[in-house]
Structure formats: structure tokens, C-alpha cells
Amino acid sequence: MTDEPENTGMRFGFIAVLGAPNAGKSTLINRIVGAKVSIVSPKVQTTRTRVLGIMIQDKSQLVFVDTPGIFAPKKRLDRAMVDAAWKGASDADLLALVVDSERGFDRNTRNIVANLKSDAVLILNKVDRVPREKLLALAQSIHEAGKFRETFMISALNGDGVDDLVAYFAAQVPAGIWMFPDDQLSDMPMRLMAAEIVREQLFLQLHQELPYALTVETEDWKTLKDGSVRIAAVVIIERDSHKGMVLGKRGARIKEVGATARAELETMFDCKVHLFLHVKVRSDWKDKAEHYRALGLDFPS
């Protein structure tokens, strides 16, 4: 008979990380986990689905739920992403609200605070870019609008304050048996991770509004006899006129996206990767339920 969790000191908990688009949620979770589990770009709405980042601190296994940025949704995909964020919050043991200190207490953050169902931990991010007096005033204004357990001031990019934040969560999650192997960093399927890494590179390399009109799906995945992996992925765009932007002159853009994504996937999967990309036009992809299922999103009516 094994000891009960309270006797062994083991703890386990889900921590939902909420925030407005581009607050730094994915950067923070990647920093905490010590590896990339969620893609990052300067563009808002980069995270489209719920991503788990798993780490161990002492006897606590912490599962951070990276959620899509919460904003006022207008289109079907927007509604699906915001709904996924709130569902991630409803299932968590602890809530954390990440705020971009430079942007301050903006409309999206005010809406999140107004709709929180339980006390959250307030995380002011990018504090290295803001004078301390402004940070204190920002923290006070957010506290006056809602109830928060604690406040942490951090820089997810350089790691300042992150260790104290993790130690706090490790002490606060409930007693419980770990649900994941101690070497697992995420629950994201490798097929989806491959598609996400390609999408990240498209977001980073395309500077127009096009990224919001595209998605990426892994069509085929084969493990070869030599241990390498063959991945075929499709970049789905809405219009024929977008093809030129994705492909680039003589295919230079898509080749660069593929080369950079392949190198990152080889590091992540620890094997040689053969990545093949092609582009398809599907004008109605945002209205097809199968694309939402591929992202782990519910298809809103």
C-alpha cells in the first residue's frame, strides 16, 4: 500500500495562465518549462489553442495551461479561441493573470478581471521596461478592480522574478499524485507541434496581415527505418492572391520557412526531420469544423 499524497508531500495542480493578446503568456510558460511548448511571435492571437506546459518544482508537478489571448471576439475563430481560454480557466486549480506592464490596464484586461470567477495571481510582465512608480500604480488600479491572491513583477523574457513565481505555485497547488511522467514537458501531439512550428515561422516571416488568414495542418507523418521522420504539412490560405506572399519569389519564402522550421523540429524531436510544405487555397477554412478539431477547439455556431 502506497502512502497518500499528503504523507509523501507530493503536490499536483493545473494553473491557467490568462491575459490579453501578446501579454507574454507563452513566453512565460516556455521560460518556466525550460523548453518551447508554445509558439511565440510579436503578432497578437498567435496562440490559438490550449497548450500544457509541465514542470516539476521540488515535490510539486505544475501544469501550466497556456490559453489564447482574451479579447472581444468578432469572428468564429476569435470566439472559439476566447471560449478555449475561459474553459481552460474553469478547469484549473489556480488562475494567473498576465498583464503587459507597458500596455497597462487596457480594455481587454479590464474585461478579463471583470469576468474572473475566482481569485487569481496577478503577474505584471515586462517590468524591466516600466518605471517602478508606474508599476505600483498599475498594480493598485488592477487590485481595486478585482480580487487577487498575490502580485508578482517579472520579465518573462529575461527570467527576472520567475523563480519566485514558480516557488509560490509549487507551494499553493493541492496535495496530489502526479498525473504525468516526470520527463514530460507538454501534452501537445507531435503532429500538431510540427504544424505549430511551421505557423510560427510564417508569422515571424510574413509582416502583412496575412497570418490571420492562414493555418497549418500536418497531413502525413511517417517514422522511417533510419529513425528520421518524414512530415508533410499544408499551409492553408483564404485567397489565390495570398499564394505569392507565402511562396515568395521563386519559392524563396516557403523554402526559408521550411528550413528554419525543420531545424527547430530536429532539436525538439531529437532526430532528423524531412519536412515538405505545400500551399492550398481554401476560402472557407475558418467555417469548417474539421480545422477547429485539428486545433483542439470547439466549433462555435
N, C-alpha and C positions, 0 to 999 in steps of 0.2 A: 504494500500500500504506500503510495507516494504522499509526500507532505502536501498540505493545502498551500495555495499561493501565499496566504498571509503568514504562513510559517516559514516559507522559503525566502520571503522578501521580494518575490517576483511581481512585477507590475506590467500592465499592458493597457494601451489606450489609443483611440483614434483622435487626432487633433485636426479639425477642419480649419484650413487657412483661407480666410475670406479677404476680399478687398476689391477696390475699383480696378478697372483695367490698367495694367502697367504699374501697379503699386510695388512690384518686386516679389510677388509670392513665389513664382517658380525659381527665381534666383536664390531666394532664401532656402527653399526646400533642397535644391541642389547643393547648396553650401552645407546644410545640416547633414544630409546623407553622405556627402563626400564624393558624389558621382552624379552624372547627368541622368535624371529620371524624368525631367520635364523640359520641353524645348523653350528657348528664350529668344526674343527678338525685341528691338525697340518699338515695334508696332503693337498697338493695342489689339486685344482679342486673339493673341497668339495661342493661348491655352483654350482648347475647345471642349475638352472632356475631363472627367475626374481622373487624376493621377495619384497613385500612392507612392510616397517615399518612406522607406522603412529604415530605422536605425536603432542601435542599442546604446543605452547610456546606463552604465552600472548594471543593475538588475531590472531595468525597465526597457521594454521594447515599445518604441514610439512609432506610430504610423501616421504620417502627415498626409492629409488629403489636400492636394493642390487642386483648387477649383477654378473654373473660368471666372474672369473678372465680372463683377456685377454692375450693370448699368441699366438704363431704361431701354428695354428691348423694343425693336420696331419690326424686325423681320422674323421669319420662322426659325432660322438658325440662331438668331440672337435669343429668342425665347427659350430654345432648347438648352443653350449654354447657361443662361441665368437660372433656369429650372434645375439644371445639374448642380450648380453651385449651392443652391438652397437645400437640395436633397442631401448633399454631402454634409452640410451643417447639421441637418436634423438627425443624422445617424451618429454624430461624433460624441465623444466623451467630454471634449473641451473645444472651445472656439477661440480662434485668434483672428483679430482684425489687423491687417497690414495697411498702413497709411503712408503714402508718399509725402514726406515732410515738405518737400519743395512745393508740391501742388496744394497741400493744406487740406482743410475741411471742405472739400468740394461737394457738389450736389450728389454725385454717386455715393460718396462716403456717408453723407447725411442720410441718404435713403437706406443704406445698409444698417446704420446704427438704429434708425427708427424701426427696423423690422427684425432686429435680433430678438430671439425668443428666450435667451438666457445670457448670463454674464459672460463676457469674453475677455481675453487678454488683449490689451492694446499694444501694438507694435508700431512704433514710429520708425520708418525706414529712411535711408539716405540722410541720416542726421549729420554726416560729415559735410554736407552741402548747405546747412542752415545754421544761423547763429543760435546759440543756446537760449537766448531770451525769447526768440520766436518759437522754439521747440516747447518751452514751458507754457507759453500762451496757447499753443496749438493743443497740447495735452489737456489743458484745463478746459478749453472750449468743447473738446470731444467728450470729456468726462461729464460735463454739465448736460450734455445731450443724451447720455446713456449711462449704464452701469458697467464698470469694468473691474475685473479681479486685481489686475496689476498692469503696470505700464513699463515697457522696455523700449529703450532707444538704441537702435542698431544701424549697422550698414551691412546689408546682405552681400554687397559686392566685395567688400574687403574683410568681412567677418567680425568687425567690432561689435561687441555685445552679444554675439550669437551664442557663445558658450554658456553665459549666464541664463539666457532664454531656454536653452535645451535642458540645463540643470533644473530649472523651475518646472518644466513639463514632466521631467522624469520623476520628480517628487510628487506631482499632482495627479498623475493618471492612477486609476484604481488598481488594487491588487488583482492579479490575474495571470493565467498561464499564457505564454507567448503563442500567438497564432501562426507565426511564420518562421521558417528556418532562420537560424541566426546569421546566415550569409546572404539572405535575400534582400535586395535593395528596393524592389518595386514589384507590382503585380501586373505591369503592362505586358501584354503578349509581344513577342519579338516581332511579329508581322506588323503590329501597329506601331511599335517603336521605329521600325525601319521607315514606315510611311511618314511618321512624325519628323524624323531627322531630315528627310528629303524636303518636307514642307518648311522646316526651319530654314534650310538653305535658300529656298525660294523667297521666303520672307526677307532674309538678310540681303539677298542679291537683287531683288526687284524693288525699286523705290517708288513705283507708281501705286495707285490704289488697287491694282490687280490682285494682290494676295488675298483680299477678302472675297474675291470671286473664284478662288481655286481651292481644291482639296487634293489630297494624295491618298491612294489606296494601294496596298500590296496585293497584286493579282496572283503571284505564284512564288512559292518558297520551296527550295529543294536543298537538302544536305547531300553533298557529293561524296564519292568514295574517299577522296583525299582529305575529308574533314572541312572543306570550304563550303560556303553557302552561296547558292545562286538565287538572287532576288529580282523579280520583275515587278516594277511599280508603275502605276499610271498617274500622270498629272491630269486632273480633270479641270477644265476651264469652261466658262459660260459662252464664249463667243469665238468665232473663227479669227476675229481681229486680234485676239489675245495671243494667238499662237506665236506670232513673231516676237513678242516680248519674252515669252518663256523659252523659245528656242534660241534666240539671239542670232547674230549674223553668222551664217553658215553653221548653225548649231552650236556656237561657242558657249552660249549661256547654259544650255542644258548639260553640255559636257562638263562645265565647271561645277555646276550643281551636283552632278553625279560623282565627280572625282572627290569633291570635298565631303559629301555625304558618305561615300564608300570608305574613305579614310577614317571617319569618325565611327562608323559601324564596325569596322575591323577592330578598333580599340575597344568598343563596348562589348562585342561578341567574342573577342579573343580568337579570331580565326580569319582566314582570307575570305573576302566578300566579292562576288561578281554581281554588280548592280546594273540593271538595264532599265532605262526610263523611256517612256513614250508618252505622248500627249494626246488626249481625246477631248473633243468638244461635246459637252452635254449641257445644253442651255437650262435644263430644268433640274440639275443635280440637287439644288437646295430644297426641292419639293419631292424628293424621292426617299421613302422610308429606309431603304437599304443603306444609303450613305450615312444616315444617322445611326443605324445599328452598328456600322463599321467603326464609328467613333464612340460607341457605348452611350449614345444619347437617346432619350425618348423622342419620338416623332410627334411634335405638337400639332394639334388640329388647326 
